[in-house]
C-alpha cells in the first residue's frame, strides 16, 4: 500500500462526480508509455508530466468523463508494482471513472527504432483489448488467416468507437497513439511536455538523440491536434515543427490548491530543522543541466555574507549520484557547504512544508515547457524568482508574485534574490492577492474544463482540427521514411 501513503494529502478523498450540463461525456484513452502517473516524483523519468497525467485524469473523471489510463509498466524490476495489489487504492484516489490498464513494456526511452515498434505494438494491443471489440481471439484468428489487424479493427470500430479520442503524452506515447488511433478510426491528440528542439536551442547543443527529434516531427505532423501549455510552446511547435497554428490548442497545466496553500513558516522550518531567521531560497527540480542549478549555485555564491541566507535544493535520487556529487563539489569549491542544503528527492505530499519554509522559489531553468513548481509555490503563498520560461512571464506579471529576471545567468538570478531579501517584510499582502488568482485560474478542475472543451472540438469530424484528406500516414512504421524526406539522418 505504499502508493496510498505516497499520495496521502488533504485532498486524498476523491471529489464528488459533477454532472455535466449539456456537455458531451468524453471517453478518453490516455497513453503514458514513459512516465508513470503514480511513480515517485523527482526521479529522472517522473516529474511534471506524471503530475499532469495524474491530476488531469482525476479532474476529468470528477466532471463525468471516462478516462482509460494505459500506463507502461516495467517487465522486470522493483518498480513493477501494478494495480492488482493496489486496485482499491487506485479507485479511492482516482474515483470510478478512471480505469488503469498496465502495459508491460520497456519504460525507459529506447534509442533503437525496433524498440519503439515493440512499445507501440504493446499499447496498440492493450487498447484494442480494452476497447471491447470482438476480442483478442478474433484478432488472433484473423491474423492466422492472413487478415490485416488494422483493417479488422477499422471495420468493427466504424460500428461503435470505444473511445472518442486518444490523448498521448510524450513522443514515445505519440508513436503508439498514432498507430492505435488509425486502427480505431478516432482522433489522436498529443502533448509533448518538452520539445527536443527547444531544449537544444536553450542549451546550445543537442540534448537528445536524432531519433527523438524525428519522432516528434512525425507525431506532430500526423496528429489531429497538439496540446501546448503556453503560447510560447505553441510558437515553438509552429516554428520548429511546422505545425499549423489552427491545430495547436493552448491549455495550461494546473495546481492542486488543496495540497498547496499557505501555512505557517516558523512551524515548517522547525519541522525541517531550518534556521528560523535565515532567508530561505528554494530550488525544486531534477538534477538535469536544463534546470540550471549550476547558475543558481553561482548566483547564491554572490550573495553578501552579511545576508543570512540558505539555499535548499529539493531533487535528485539514487540514480543521480554523479550529478549530485558534481553539484556538491561545486558548492564545496565556493565555500558554501554550510549554506546549501541538499534535501534529496521529496514526495509530493511533503513538498508543501518546503514551500511554507521558503522565502522564495528560484527557477533557474534554461527551458521549461510550463513550470508546475512555480504554480505550487505561488499557490502556497510564496513568491517566485525566474527567467521568462514556461508560464513565468504570465504569472509573474501579477503584482507581488515575485521577480521576473531577464535570463537565468548568475547575475540576473542574484539580482532577483536581492530583491526578495530587501523586500522580505512586505510579503504579507502576497498570500491574498496572488494566491487566490493562481488557485482559481489554474485549479485542476478549471483547466480540465478547458481541456474537455478542446477535446470535444477535436472529436467533431467537421471541426477546425480535422486533418486534410490523405495526410494521415497509416502506421508509424513509416517514421523512417519521414526522416529521409525531412533531411534528418
C-alpha positions in Angstrom: 0.0 0.0 0.0 3.0 2.3 -0.5 1.1 4.1 -3.2 -1.7 5.1 -0.8 0.8 6.6 1.6 2.7 8.3 -1.1 -0.3 10.4 -2.2 -1.9 10.9 1.1 -2.8 14.6 1.2 -5.6 16.9 2.5 -7.4 16.2 -0.8 -6.9 12.5 -0.8 -10.6 11.8 -0.8 -11.9 11.7 -4.3 -14.2 14.7 -5.1 -17.9 14.0 -5.9 -18.6 13.5 -9.6 -20.2 16.5 -11.2 -22.9 16.0 -13.7 -22.2 17.7 -17.0 -24.8 20.2 -18.0 -25.4 19.6 -21.7 -21.7 18.8 -22.4 -20.5 15.6 -24.0 -19.2 13.0 -21.7 -15.9 12.0 -23.3 -14.3 8.6 -23.4 -10.6 9.3 -23.4 -7.8 6.8 -23.9 -4.7 8.3 -22.3 -1.3 6.8 -23.2 1.6 7.1 -20.7 4.4 5.0 -22.1 7.2 6.8 -20.4 6.1 8.4 -17.2 4.1 6.5 -14.5 1.4 8.9 -13.1 1.8 7.2 -9.7 5.5 6.9 -9.7 7.7 8.5 -7.1 8.2 12.1 -8.1 11.7 13.6 -8.5 13.3 10.7 -10.3 14.8 11.0 -13.7 11.7 9.8 -15.5 9.0 11.1 -13.2 8.3 14.8 -12.9 5.8 17.4 -14.1 4.4 15.0 -16.7 3.5 12.5 -14.1 1.7 15.1 -12.0 -0.2 16.4 -15.1 -1.4 13.0 -16.2 -2.5 12.0 -12.6 -4.2 15.2 -11.7 -5.8 15.9 -15.1 -7.2 12.3 -15.2 -8.6 12.8 -11.8 -10.2 16.1 -12.6 -11.7 15.0 -15.9 -13.2 11.9 -14.1 -14.7 14.1 -11.4 -16.5 16.0 -14.2 -18.1 12.9 -15.6 -15.7 11.9 -18.3 -14.3 8.4 -18.6 -10.5 8.0 -18.7 -8.6 4.9 -19.6 -5.0 5.3 -18.4 -2.7 3.0 -20.4 0.5 3.0 -18.4 3.8 1.4 -19.3 4.9 -0.9 -16.5 8.5 -2.3 -16.4 8.5 -6.0 -17.2 11.1 -6.7 -14.5 12.4 -4.7 -11.5 11.3 -3.5 -8.1 9.1 -0.7 -9.6 6.7 -3.1 -11.3 4.0 -2.7 -8.7 1.0 -3.0 -10.9 -2.6 -2.1 -9.9 -3.5 -5.7 -8.9 -2.3 -5.2 -5.4 -3.5 -1.6 -5.2 -6.8 -1.6 -7.1 -8.7 -0.3 -4.0 -6.1 2.5 -3.7 -6.4 3.5 -7.3 -10.2 3.7 -7.1 -10.0 5.7 -3.9 -7.6 8.2 -5.5 -9.0 8.5 -9.0 -12.6 7.6 -8.5 -14.8 5.2 -10.5 -14.4 6.9 -13.9 -10.6 6.3 -14.3 -9.6 2.8 -15.5 -6.0 1.8 -15.0 -4.5 -0.6 -17.6 -0.9 -1.8 -17.1 1.0 -2.3 -20.4 4.2 -4.4 -19.9 6.9 -2.7 -22.0 10.3 -1.0 -21.7 9.6 2.1 -19.7 13.0 3.8 -20.3 13.1 5.6 -23.6 14.8 3.3 -26.1 17.2 4.5 -28.8 16.5 1.8 -31.3 13.5 2.1 -33.7 12.8 -1.6 -33.2 12.2 -0.9 -29.5 9.8 1.9 -30.5 7.9 -0.6 -32.6 7.7 -3.1 -29.8 6.4 -0.4 -27.3 3.8 0.9 -29.8 2.6 -2.6 -30.6 2.2 -3.4 -26.8 0.0 -0.3 -26.4 -1.9 -1.0 -29.6 -2.9 -4.5 -28.5 -3.7 -3.4 -24.9 -6.0 -0.6 -26.2 -7.7 -2.9 -28.7 -8.3 -5.4 -25.9 -9.7 -2.8 -23.6 -12.0 -1.5 -26.4 -14.2 -4.5 -26.1 -14.3 -5.3 -29.8 -14.7 -8.9 -30.8 -11.9 -9.9 -28.5 -8.3 -10.8 -29.0 -9.2 -14.3 -30.0 -10.9 -12.9 -33.1 -7.8 -10.9 -33.9 -5.6 -13.9 -33.5 -7.8 -16.0 -35.7 -7.8 -13.2 -38.3 -4.0 -12.9 -38.1 -3.6 -16.6 -38.7 -5.9 -16.4 -41.7 -3.9 -13.5 -43.2 -6.4 -10.8 -42.4 -4.8 -7.4 -41.6 -5.5 -6.5 -38.0 -5.7 -2.8 -38.8 -8.4 -3.4 -41.4 -10.3 -5.7 -39.0 -10.2 -3.1 -36.2 -11.2 -0.3 -38.5 -14.3 -2.1 -39.9 -15.6 -3.0 -36.5 -14.9 0.4 -34.9 -17.0 2.1 -37.6 -20.0 0.5 -35.8 -19.0 1.7 -32.3 -15.9 3.6 -31.4 -14.8 2.6 -27.9 -13.1 6.0 -27.3 -13.8 9.5 -28.5 -10.1 10.5 -28.6 -6.7 9.1 -27.9 -4.5 11.5 -25.9 -0.8 10.7 -25.9 1.9 12.1 -23.6 5.5 12.5 -24.8 6.8 11.4 -28.2 7.1 7.7 -27.4 3.4 7.6 -26.4 2.6 9.5 -29.5 4.1 6.8 -31.7 1.9 4.2 -30.0 -1.1 6.5 -30.1 -0.9 7.2 -33.8 -0.9 3.5 -34.7 -3.9 2.8 -32.4 -5.9 5.9 -33.4 -5.6 5.0 -37.0 -6.8 1.4 -36.3 -9.7 2.6 -34.2 -10.6 5.5 -36.5 -10.6 8.1 -33.7 -8.7 11.4 -33.5 -5.3 11.5 -32.0 -4.0 14.3 -29.7 -0.5 14.6 -28.3 1.1 16.7 -25.6 4.9 16.6 -25.7 5.6 18.2 -22.3 9.1 19.0 -23.5 10.4 19.6 -27.0 13.9 18.4 -28.2 14.4 21.4 -30.4 13.6 23.8 -27.7 15.9 22.0 -25.2 18.7 22.1 -27.8 18.2 25.8 -28.5 18.2 26.6 -24.8 21.4 24.6 -24.0 23.2 25.5 -27.3 23.8 21.8 -28.0 21.8 18.7 -28.9 20.1 17.4 -25.8 18.6 14.2 -27.3 19.2 11.7 -30.0 18.1 12.3 -33.6 15.5 9.5 -33.2 13.5 11.6 -30.7 13.7 14.7 -33.0 12.5 12.6 -35.9 9.7 11.1 -33.9 8.5 14.5 -32.6 8.3 15.9 -36.1 6.4 12.8 -37.3 3.9 12.7 -34.4 3.3 16.5 -34.5 2.6 16.3 -38.3 0.3 13.3 -38.1 -1.8 14.1 -35.1 -5.1 15.8 -35.3 -4.1 18.3 -32.7 -1.2 19.1 -30.4 -1.9 20.5 -26.9 0.6 23.2 -25.8 0.6 24.5 -22.2 1.7 28.1 -23.2 1.6 30.3 -26.2 5.4 30.2 -26.3 5.3 26.5 -26.7 2.7 26.9 -29.5 5.1 29.3 -31.3 7.9 26.7 -30.9 5.7 24.0 -32.4 4.8 26.2 -35.3 8.4 27.5 -35.9 10.4 24.3 -35.3 7.9 21.6 -36.2 5.8 23.2 -38.9 2.5 22.5 -37.1 -0.2 24.7 -38.4 -1.4 27.1 -35.7 -5.0 26.1 -36.0 -4.0 22.5 -35.0 -2.4 23.7 -31.7 -4.6 24.1 -28.7 -3.2 26.1 -25.7 -4.4 24.6 -22.4 -2.4 25.4 -19.3 -1.4 23.0 -16.6 -2.9 23.2 -13.1 -2.1 23.1 -9.4 -3.7 21.2 -6.5 -4.9 24.2 -4.5 -6.0 21.9 -1.6 -2.5 20.5 -1.2 -0.6 23.7 -2.0 -1.8 26.5 0.2 -0.3 28.9 2.8 0.9 27.5 6.1 3.0 28.7 9.0 6.6 29.4 8.0 8.1 29.0 11.5 6.4 25.7 12.1 7.6 24.4 8.7 11.1 25.5 9.5 11.1 23.7 12.8 9.8 20.5 11.1 12.6 20.7 8.5 15.2 21.8 11.0 15.9 25.0 9.1 17.1 28.3 10.8 14.2 30.4 11.8 15.7 33.8 10.9 17.5 33.0 7.7 16.3 33.9 4.2 15.5 30.6 2.6 15.7 30.2 -1.2 14.2 27.0 -2.6 15.1 25.0 -5.7 12.7 22.2 -6.7 13.6 20.1 -9.8 15.6 17.2 -11.3 19.4 17.4 -11.3 19.4 17.9 -15.0 21.5 20.5 -16.8 18.3 22.0 -18.3 17.3 23.1 -14.8 20.3 25.4 -14.4 21.2 24.5 -10.8 24.8 25.4 -11.6 23.8 29.0 -12.4 21.8 29.2 -9.2 24.7 28.0 -7.1 26.9 30.6 -8.7 24.3 33.3 -8.0 23.9 32.2 -4.4 27.7 32.4 -4.0 27.4 36.1 -4.9 25.1 37.0 -2.0 26.9 39.1 0.6 27.9 37.0 3.6 26.1 39.6 5.7 22.8 38.2 4.3 21.8 35.3 6.5 20.7 33.0 3.6 20.3 29.3 2.9 19.7 27.5 -0.4 17.6 24.4 -0.1 17.8 22.0 -3.1 14.9 19.5 -3.5 15.5 16.9 -6.1 17.7 14.0 -7.1 17.6 10.3 -6.2 19.8 7.3 -6.1 20.0 7.2 -9.9 21.6 10.7 -10.0 24.7 10.1 -7.9 27.1 11.6 -10.4 25.3 14.9 -10.9 24.7 15.2 -7.2 28.4 14.7 -6.5 29.3 17.3 -9.1 26.9 19.9 -7.5 28.2 19.1 -4.1 31.8 19.6 -5.2 30.7 22.9 -6.8 29.2 24.0 -3.5 32.3 23.0 -1.6 34.6 24.8 -4.0 32.5 28.0 -3.5 32.8 27.7 0.3 29.0 27.2 0.6 28.8 23.8 2.3 27.2 25.2 5.4 24.8 27.4 3.5 23.5 25.0 0.8 21.3 22.1 1.9 20.6 19.1 -0.4 17.3 17.6 0.7 17.2 14.9 -1.9 14.0 13.6 -3.5 10.9 14.6 -1.7 7.4 13.0 -2.1 4.8 15.5 -3.2 2.8 15.2 0.0 5.9 16.6 1.8 6.6 19.4 -0.6 4.1 21.9 1.0 6.3 22.1 4.1 9.3 23.1 1.9 7.3 25.9 0.2 6.0 27.0 3.5 9.5 27.3 5.0 10.9 29.2 2.0 11.0 32.9 1.4 11.0 32.4 -2.4 11.3 29.6 -5.0 14.0 30.2 -7.5 13.6 28.8 -11.0 16.9 28.7 -12.9 15.9 26.7 -15.9 17.2 27.3 -19.4 13.9 26.0 -20.7 10.5 25.0 -19.2 7.5 23.8 -21.2 5.3 25.1 -18.4 6.9 25.0 -14.9 4.5 23.4 -12.5 6.6 24.2 -9.4 6.1 27.9 -9.9 2.3 27.4 -9.6 2.8 25.3 -6.5 4.9 28.0 -4.8 2.5 30.7 -5.8 -0.5 28.7 -4.5 1.5 28.2 -1.3 1.8 32.0 -0.9 5.5 32.2 -1.8 7.0 34.5 -4.5 9.0 33.1 -7.4 12.2 34.3 -9.0 12.9 33.2 -12.5 13.6 33.9 -16.2 11.0 34.2 -18.9 10.5 30.4 -19.4 7.2 28.5 -19.4 4.3 30.2 -17.6 6.6 32.6 -15.7 6.2 35.6 -18.0 2.4 35.4 -17.5 2.1 34.7 -13.7 5.0 37.0 -12.6 3.2 40.0 -14.2 0.9 39.8 -11.1 1.9 42.4 -8.5 3.8 40.9 -5.6 4.1 37.5 -7.4 7.9 37.6 -7.5 10.7 38.8 -9.8 10.9 38.1 -13.5 14.6 38.3 -14.4 15.9 38.7 -17.9 17.6 35.3 -18.1 19.0 32.6 -15.9 22.5 34.0 -15.7 24.0 34.1 -12.2 24.0 37.9 -12.3 20.3 38.1 -13.0 19.3 35.4 -10.5 21.4 37.2 -7.9 19.5 40.4 -8.7 16.2 38.6 -8.1 17.4 37.1 -4.8 18.5 40.5 -3.6 15.0 42.0 -4.4 13.4 39.3 -2.2 16.0 39.8 0.6 15.4 43.6 0.7 11.6 43.3 0.4 11.1 40.5 2.8 8.9 42.5 5.2 6.3 43.3 2.5 5.3 39.7 1.7 2.2 39.7 3.9 0.0 41.1 1.1 1.1 38.4 -1.3 -0.9 35.5 0.0 -4.3 37.1 -0.6 -3.7 39.0 -3.8 -1.7 36.4 -5.8 -2.6 33.0 -4.2 -6.3 33.5 -4.9 -5.8 34.4 -8.5 -3.4 31.4 -9.1 -5.6 28.9 -7.2 -8.7 29.9 -9.1 -7.4 30.3 -12.6 -5.1 27.2 -12.5 -7.1 24.8 -10.4 -7.1 21.3 -12.0 -10.9 21.5 -12.2 -10.7 24.7 -14.2 -8.0 23.6 -16.6 -9.7 20.2 -17.0 -12.9 22.0 -18.2 -10.7 23.9 -20.7 -9.2 20.6 -22.0 -12.6 18.9 -22.2 -13.9 21.7 -24.4 -10.9 21.4 -26.6 -11.1 17.6 -26.9 -14.8 18.0 -27.7 -14.0 20.3 -30.6 -11.3 17.9 -31.8 -13.8 15.0 -31.8 -16.1 16.9 -34.2 -15.3 15.4 -37.6 -16.1 18.7 -39.3 -14.2 20.8 -36.8 -11.2 23.0 -37.3 -8.8 20.3 -36.1 -9.7 17.9 -38.9 -6.7 16.7 -40.9 -6.8 17.2 -44.7 -7.7 14.1 -46.7 -4.7 11.9 -47.4 -2.4 13.5 -44.9 -2.6 10.7 -42.3 0.1 8.1 -42.7 -1.2 4.6 -42.0 1.2 3.2 -39.4 4.1 4.8 -37.6 6.5 2.3 -39.1 6.9 4.8 -41.9 8.6 7.2 -39.5 12.0 6.3 -41.1 10.6 7.5 -44.5 9.6 10.7 -42.7 13.2 11.0 -41.6 14.5 10.7 -45.1 12.0 13.2 -46.6 12.8 15.7 -43.9 16.5 15.5 -44.3 17.4 14.1 -40.9 19.8 11.1 -40.6 
